Amino acid sequence: MSYKRKKIAPINFLIDLDGVFTDGKFHYSEKGKIFKVFGADDHEAINILKNYMYIHVITADVRGFEISRKRINEDMNLPLDLVGSKERLSWLAERFDLNSTIYMGDGIFDSLIFTKVMYSIAPRNAFIFTKEYADHVTKSNGGERAVAEACLHVLTKFFSFKYSDIVKIGM
């Protein structure tokens, strides 16, 4: 049941990592994947939103998992799980009530999840067909404050905050 039919506050915010927190590009050298580009302000906005919702991050990137773990687990103190793109919907449904879950993703299979969750968000540079299924598309690209923008959108849409109130909370 979508938010449009059932007016409840969401409980969970699940975020795909690559292409949402990061620019989604593969940064390789002769040593393999050695870098990921994460956006500014995402951590600050999440710190505000996590007072109102449970936030969980997932990635399908096996090769870059240690980079992701360093940023998400250690730096941001958020849970991170390695979940394949094709298994993601069943994994989410087993662990979360999808009727009270917001999902943010950008990939080719994320549109399947978008049709099952309460509310869906895609960054501006998400896969073209995935954006068609999103309830909201950010003005920012993944890795360029899209997560921060999504957090502020959730606070204003579901928790009746004004942007000026959010800024005061963050100070």
ZIVEN-V31508 format. One line per field, one symbol per residue. ss: DSSP state (~ for helix, > for strand, _ for the rest). phi: phi as a letter, one per 40 degrees, with the letter a starting at -180 (. if undefined). psi: psi as a letter, one per 20 degrees, with the letter a starting at -180 (. if undefined). Layout:
# ZIVEN-V31508
ss: ???
phi: ???
psi: ???
This chain:
# ZIVEN-V31508
ss: ___________>>>>>_____>____>>>__>>>>__>___~~~~~~~~____>>>>>>_____~~~~~~~~~~~___>>>>_____~~~~~~~~__~~~>>>>_____~~~~~____>>>>_____~~~~~~__>>________~~~~~~~~~~~~~____~~~~~~~~_
phi: .cdccbcbccbbbbbcccgbcbcgccbbbcchcbbbbbccgccccccccccbacbbbbabcccbcccccdcccccbfbcbbcbcdccdccccccbbcccbbbbbabcccccccdcbccabbbcdccddcccccccabccccdgbgccdcccccccccbbfcbdcccccccc
psi: prhhhonqpqhqoppqfpifhrijqonqaiiboiqqoqqqiggghhhghiiiqpppqqqjnghjghgggggggggilqqpqopqghigghgghhhqohikpppprirhihhhhhiirgqqpqrhkrpghghhiqhppriqqpjljhggggghggghghjkqqghhgghgi.
